[in-house]
Amino acid sequence: MEYLPLLKSLVDGRYYIGQTDNIVGRLNRHNNGFVVATKRRRPLMFLGREAFGTREEARFREYNLKKNTNERIKFYRKFDNTLPS
């Protein structure tokens, strides 16, 4: 099973999307400063995730979210109830 978790920085409120097969391990790597993209934005909190049968499906969804602003905003709203609808 592959996952596409949504993480949110508690420092600046920005989001991070990235596929993984181990959500807890991935969140720990981010919060311990091992990921350059989020090192200065720690700590991060887990908001939610989508599950996929294969890594290719998760990568395709991640790619589409990062390229399509409207889809990305829908994804954020799906898991972050602090956003206006």
Helices and strands as residue ranges (DSSP letters): E 2-9, E 15-17, H 23-31, G 36-41, E 44-52, H 55-67, H 69-79
